């Protein structure tokens, strides 16, 4: 069982940066794949980024590639999302996710086992 708590959301102007954090409980955090999704009002929850526990490989949605960076600190039981060059269309609630085992179909929310409660990110134009 893993519990996830996001933080770091807020209001920022377009072009600015934010760093989201996700604190995870559990002694086996290092063996969990971690991800970030987001959901804007009236829209489906969509994939943002993921990091494999086994290889350290990272994966990004095309819409954030080159602007966002996912990273993890196993000693701190935490995963981060550095968001740069933010755009108004990045406005959404951002959710942290976790999944043990092999990471495949990472962009599908149905494959992730655990979710945080979300943190709001608002980008003003």
N, C-alpha and C positions, 0 to 999 in steps of 0.2 A: 504494500500500500504506500502510495506517495501522495503527499499533500503539497500543493503549489500555491504560492502567494506572490502576486505581481506587485510592483511598485515602480514609481518613476514617471508616471504619466503626468500630463498637464497641458497648459496652453502655451503655444509657441508660434511665432510669426513664420511665415513661409521663408524658406532658406535657412532656418535655424536647425538646431540639433537637440535631441533628447536621448537619454540612455535609460532603457527599461531594464529592470532587474526581476528575476524570478527566483525566490528562495524555495528550496525543496526540502522536505523532511525525508527521513529514511536513510538507513546505513548503506544502501546499495545504489546511491545516486549515480555513481560513476558508470554503472552498467545500464543506464537508461538513455535512450535517444531523447533529445529535447527539441521542442519546436515552438514557433510563434505563429499564431493566426490572428486575424483581425476581422471585425464585423462592424460595418457601417450601418446606420439606421435603414431599415427596409431592405437590407441586402443579406446574402448568405455569408456565413463565416468562410473566409478565404485564407489560404496558405500564404505565409510570409517568408519563413525561413526555418531550417532545421539543421541539426548537427548530430552526427552519428557518434555513439559512445565508443564504438569499436575502432573506427578508422580516423575519427576526427574530421571527416569530410563535412563540408557545409553545402547547403542547397538553398537557393533563393527563388522567389517568384520573379518573373521578368520585370514586373513593375517596380521592384525595389533593388534589383541587382545594380551594384556599383554605388549605392547610397546607404544601404543598411549592412551591418556586420553582426553576425551571431557568434557568440563565444561562450565558453563555460569555464568554471573554476570548480573542479571536483573537490578540492580541499574545503571550499566554502559552501559546497552543495548549492551552487547558483549557476544560472544561465543569464546571459545579458543580450540585449539587442541595442546596438548603437545605431541611431537613426540620424542621418545627415541629409542636408539639402531637402528638408521636409517640404511637402507640397500640401495644399488644402485637401487634395484627394487622399492623403494619408490619414485623414481624420477618421477615427474608429475607436472601438474598444479593442484593446490588444489582449490576447489570451496566451498564456504559457501552456504547453502540453508536454506530456511525457509518455514514453512507450519503451518497454523492455524488449530485449531480443533483437532480431534482425529488422533493419529499417528498410522498408520498401513501400512504394505508393505513399510516400511521405506527404504529398500534397493533399491527400484525402483525409478529411477530418475523422472519418469513421475508423481509421486504423489506430488512432491515438487513444490511449487508455485513461489518462488522467488529465484533468483540466484545472486551471486556476479560476478565480472569480473575475478576472479581467481588470484592466486599468485604462482609463479614458485618455486618449491623445487627441487634442484639438489643434489644428493648424489654421491660423488665420491668414487671409490674403492681404 
